[in-house]
Amino acid sequence: MHRYAKPTGLEEALNLLGQDDGWLLLAGGTDFYPTLGDRPVRGNVLDLNGLAELRGISETATHFVLGARTTWTEIARHDLPPAFGALQAAAREVGSIQIQNRATIAGNLCNASPAADGVPALLVLDAEVELRSLGATRRLPLSYFILGNRRTALQAGEMVTAIRVPKHSIAGASAFQKLGSRRYLVISIAMAAARVKVADGIVTQAAVAVGACSAVASRLHNLEAALYGLPVGPALAEAVGEAAFDELAPIEDVRGSADYRRGAAREIVTRAVLAAADAVDARAAAA
């Protein structure tokens, strides 16, 4: 007989997880139900929608903390520093408004799709994933949490409880670019996030990540190094045009070939970098 449980506290949920590693975790449900297709649920369902403590955005002395059940609508509407601009833009691109109202940030990560819109924007923020099990907490950089297509580092008895962004990574402003077969309600062919810090018209920090162009979204560390020290303007676009993008291993599927994705990634990275730099300039001008 299959079980269904809807705990109202985190400790209760972790107790249930510790008793049985066969639970299917249900939060927003926007990936859970479509994955089933026309098949019935087969397995024990642990409904997390009663865990109010896992929802919302808060601050500590060192981090911004996004609860695992925080929805994309909440992220898009929250008053966050300009470095979160890419994440908030991505939040407005995740499906329809109805999906944004239900889908959770942790669900986007745990689904581990190469086309998960939230991942590049979180990578440029050096985000880490908080994992809880009964009596234990561990934190992993997001780049170590997603292992491949539909694969994560979650262990038996664990669940994601929060995504943490260190405050030392919120310098500058960020921008997000997404390419799909149409403007809205589409799975990404390629997407990019860029965060740029500028001082006296010179890039002093850069973080760039690309998604949907490899099995796992990747930071472009070589490009980041090339952008450092450049003046804001055409030099940034030239640096992107000359970069090797060695970190990418473009995938092929019905939405695009590897060659198309490689070219598309370069174009949208250029747009994201320039948009992030422009956002820094606009902010400085308004100050």
C-alpha positions as CSV (number, residue, x, y, z in Angstrom):
1,M,0.0,0.0,0.0
2,H,1.3,3.5,-0.9
3,R,1.6,6.2,1.7
4,Y,0.8,9.9,1.6
5,A,2.0,12.2,4.3
6,K,1.8,16.0,4.7
7,P,3.9,17.1,7.6
8,T,3.5,20.5,9.2
9,G,7.0,20.8,10.6
10,L,10.5,20.2,9.2
11,E,11.5,17.8,11.9
12,E,8.4,15.7,11.2
13,A,9.3,15.6,7.5
14,L,12.9,14.6,8.2
15,N,11.8,11.9,10.5
16,L,9.6,10.4,7.8
17,L,12.4,10.7,5.3
18,G,14.8,8.9,7.7
19,Q,12.4,6.0,8.0
20,D,12.0,5.3,4.3
21,D,14.2,6.3,1.4
22,G,11.4,5.6,-1.1
23,W,9.5,8.9,-0.7
24,L,8.6,11.0,-3.7
25,L,8.8,14.7,-2.6
26,L,6.0,17.0,-3.7
27,A,6.3,20.8,-3.5
28,G,4.9,23.0,-6.3
29,G,4.1,19.9,-8.4
30,T,4.8,21.6,-11.7
31,D,7.4,19.0,-12.6
32,F,6.0,16.2,-10.4
33,Y,2.7,15.7,-12.3
34,P,3.8,16.3,-15.9
35,T,6.5,13.7,-15.4
36,L,3.9,11.1,-14.6
37,G,2.0,11.7,-17.9
38,D,-1.1,9.5,-17.8
39,R,0.4,7.1,-15.3
40,P,-0.8,7.0,-11.7
41,V,1.5,7.8,-8.8
42,R,3.4,4.7,-7.8
43,G,5.3,5.2,-4.6
44,N,5.0,7.0,-1.3
45,V,4.3,10.8,-1.5
46,L,5.7,13.2,1.0
47,D,3.8,16.5,0.5
48,L,6.0,19.4,1.6
49,N,3.3,22.1,1.1
50,G,2.6,22.2,4.9
51,L,6.2,23.4,5.7
52,A,5.8,27.1,6.0
53,E,9.3,27.5,7.4
54,L,10.7,26.5,4.0
55,R,9.1,29.5,2.2
56,G,10.4,33.1,1.9
57,I,13.5,35.1,1.6
58,S,15.6,36.2,4.6
59,E,19.0,37.6,5.4
60,T,21.7,36.6,7.9
61,A,24.9,38.6,8.5
62,T,26.6,36.7,5.7
63,H,24.0,35.3,3.3
64,F,20.7,35.9,1.6
65,V,18.6,32.7,2.3
66,L,15.9,31.6,-0.1
67,G,13.7,28.9,1.4
68,A,13.3,25.8,-0.7
69,R,9.5,26.3,-1.2
70,T,9.9,30.0,-2.3
71,T,8.1,30.5,-5.6
72,W,9.3,32.3,-8.6
73,T,6.6,34.9,-8.2
74,E,7.9,35.7,-4.7
75,I,11.5,35.9,-6.0
76,A,10.5,38.2,-8.9
77,R,8.6,40.6,-6.6
78,H,11.0,40.7,-3.6
79,D,13.2,43.7,-3.0
80,L,16.7,42.3,-3.8
81,P,20.1,43.9,-4.7
82,P,20.9,44.5,-8.4
83,A,23.1,41.4,-8.4
84,F,19.9,39.3,-8.2
85,G,18.6,41.0,-11.4
86,A,19.4,37.8,-13.5
87,L,17.6,35.6,-11.1
88,Q,14.5,37.9,-11.0
89,A,14.5,38.0,-14.8
90,A,14.7,34.2,-15.0
91,A,11.9,34.0,-12.5
92,R,9.7,35.9,-14.9
93,E,10.6,33.4,-17.7
94,V,9.7,30.2,-15.9
95,G,6.6,29.1,-17.7
96,S,3.3,30.9,-17.3
97,I,2.3,33.2,-14.4
98,Q,0.3,30.2,-13.0
99,I,3.5,28.1,-13.0
100,Q,5.5,30.9,-11.4
101,N,2.9,31.1,-8.7
102,R,3.4,27.4,-7.8
103,A,6.8,26.3,-8.9
104,T,9.6,26.4,-6.3
105,I,13.2,27.3,-6.6
106,A,14.3,24.0,-5.0
107,G,12.1,22.1,-7.4
108,N,13.9,23.8,-10.3
109,L,17.2,22.6,-9.0
110,C,16.2,19.1,-7.9
111,N,14.6,18.5,-11.3
112,A,18.1,19.0,-12.7
113,S,17.1,19.7,-16.2
114,P,19.8,21.2,-18.4
115,A,17.3,23.9,-19.4
116,A,16.4,24.9,-15.8
117,D,16.2,28.7,-16.0
118,G,17.2,29.4,-12.4
119,V,20.6,27.6,-12.5
120,P,22.8,30.1,-14.5
121,A,21.5,33.0,-12.5
122,L,22.3,31.2,-9.2
123,L,25.7,30.1,-10.4
124,V,26.9,33.7,-11.0
125,L,25.8,34.4,-7.4
126,D,28.0,31.5,-6.1
127,A,24.9,30.0,-4.6
128,E,25.1,27.0,-2.3
129,V,22.4,24.4,-1.6
130,E,21.5,23.6,2.0
131,L,20.6,19.9,2.5
132,R,19.0,18.6,5.7
133,S,18.6,15.1,7.0
134,L,17.6,13.9,10.4
135,G,20.2,15.3,12.7
136,A,22.5,16.6,10.0
137,T,23.0,19.6,7.7
138,R,25.4,20.0,4.8
139,R,25.9,22.7,2.3
140,L,27.2,22.2,-1.3
141,P,28.0,24.8,-3.9
142,L,25.3,24.6,-6.6
143,S,28.0,23.5,-9.1
144,Y,28.5,20.4,-7.0
145,F,24.8,19.7,-6.4
146,I,23.7,19.2,-10.0
147,L,25.6,16.2,-11.4
148,G,24.0,15.7,-14.8
149,N,20.7,15.5,-16.6
150,R,18.1,14.7,-13.9
151,R,20.9,13.8,-11.4
152,T,21.7,15.5,-8.1
153,A,23.9,14.9,-5.1
154,L,20.9,14.3,-2.8
155,Q,21.5,11.4,-0.5
156,A,19.0,9.0,1.1
157,G,17.0,10.8,3.8
158,E,18.0,14.3,2.6
159,M,15.9,17.2,1.3
160,V,16.8,20.7,0.1
161,T,15.8,23.2,2.7
162,A,17.3,26.4,1.3
163,I,19.5,28.1,-1.3
164,R,22.1,30.4,0.2
165,V,23.8,33.3,-1.6
166,P,26.9,34.8,0.1
167,K,26.8,38.5,0.5
168,H,30.4,38.8,-0.9
169,S,29.0,37.6,-4.2
170,I,26.3,40.3,-4.6
171,A,28.6,43.0,-5.9
172,G,27.5,44.8,-9.1
173,A,24.5,44.0,-11.2
174,S,23.4,41.0,-13.3
175,A,21.4,40.3,-16.4
176,F,19.7,37.2,-17.9
177,Q,19.2,36.3,-21.6
178,K,17.1,33.3,-22.8
179,L,16.7,32.0,-26.3
180,G,13.7,29.8,-27.2
181,S,11.6,29.0,-30.2
182,R,9.2,31.8,-29.2
183,R,9.2,34.7,-26.7
184,Y,7.3,33.2,-23.8
185,L,6.2,29.8,-22.5
186,V,9.1,27.9,-24.0
187,I,11.9,25.6,-22.9
188,S,15.3,27.2,-23.4
189,I,17.6,26.4,-26.4
190,A,20.3,28.4,-24.6
191,M,20.4,30.9,-21.8
192,A,23.0,33.0,-20.1
193,A,23.5,35.0,-16.9
194,A,26.2,37.6,-16.3
195,R,27.1,39.5,-13.1
196,V,29.5,42.5,-13.5
197,K,31.1,44.8,-11.0
198,V,32.5,48.1,-12.4
199,A,34.7,50.7,-10.8
200,D,35.6,53.9,-12.7
201,G,34.4,52.4,-15.9
202,I,36.5,49.3,-15.6
203,V,35.3,45.7,-14.9
204,T,36.6,44.6,-11.5
205,Q,34.6,41.4,-11.2
206,A,32.7,39.2,-13.6
207,A,30.8,36.0,-13.4
208,V,29.2,34.4,-16.4
209,A,27.2,31.1,-16.7
210,V,25.5,29.4,-19.6
211,G,22.6,26.8,-19.4
212,A,20.9,24.5,-21.9
213,C,24.2,24.2,-23.8
214,S,25.6,21.3,-21.8
215,A,24.2,18.5,-19.6
216,V,24.9,20.8,-16.7
217,A,24.9,24.6,-16.7
218,S,28.5,25.9,-16.5
219,R,30.4,29.0,-15.4
220,L,32.7,30.4,-18.1
221,H,35.8,31.0,-15.9
222,N,38.2,31.7,-18.8
223,L,35.8,34.4,-20.1
224,E,35.5,35.9,-16.7
225,A,39.2,36.3,-16.4
226,A,39.3,37.9,-19.9
227,L,36.7,40.5,-18.9
228,Y,38.6,41.6,-15.8
229,G,40.2,45.0,-16.3
230,L,38.4,45.9,-19.5
231,P,36.6,49.2,-20.0
232,V,32.8,49.1,-20.2
233,G,31.8,49.2,-23.9
234,P,32.8,47.5,-27.2
235,A,35.8,45.8,-25.6
236,L,33.5,43.6,-23.6
237,A,31.7,42.3,-26.7
238,E,35.1,41.8,-28.4
239,A,36.3,39.7,-25.5
240,V,33.2,37.5,-25.6
241,G,33.7,37.1,-29.4
242,E,37.3,35.9,-29.0
243,A,36.7,33.6,-26.0
244,A,37.0,29.9,-26.5
245,F,34.0,28.8,-24.4
246,D,35.9,25.6,-23.6
247,E,33.7,24.9,-20.6
248,L,30.7,24.1,-22.9
249,A,29.9,20.8,-24.4
250,P,26.7,21.7,-26.4
251,I,24.0,19.1,-26.4
252,E,21.9,18.1,-29.5
253,D,18.1,17.7,-29.3
254,V,14.9,18.6,-31.1
255,R,15.3,22.2,-30.1
256,G,18.8,22.8,-31.7
257,S,22.0,21.3,-32.9
258,A,25.3,21.6,-31.0
259,D,26.7,24.1,-33.5
260,Y,23.6,26.2,-33.3
261,R,23.8,26.2,-29.5
262,R,27.5,27.2,-29.6
263,G,26.8,30.2,-31.7
264,A,23.7,31.1,-29.8
265,A,25.5,31.0,-26.5
266,R,28.1,33.4,-27.7
267,E,25.5,35.9,-28.8
268,I,23.4,35.8,-25.6
269,V,26.4,35.9,-23.4
270,T,27.4,39.1,-25.2
271,R,24.0,40.5,-24.6
272,A,24.0,39.5,-20.9
273,V,27.4,40.9,-20.2
274,L,26.6,44.2,-21.9
275,A,23.2,44.4,-20.1
276,A,24.8,43.8,-16.7
277,A,27.4,46.4,-17.3
278,D,24.7,48.9,-18.5
279,A,22.7,48.2,-15.3
280,V,25.8,49.0,-13.2
281,D,26.2,52.3,-15.2
282,A,22.6,53.2,-14.8
283,R,22.7,52.5,-11.1
284,A,25.8,54.7,-10.8
285,A,24.2,57.5,-12.8
286,A,21.1,57.5,-10.5
287,A,23.2,57.5,-7.3
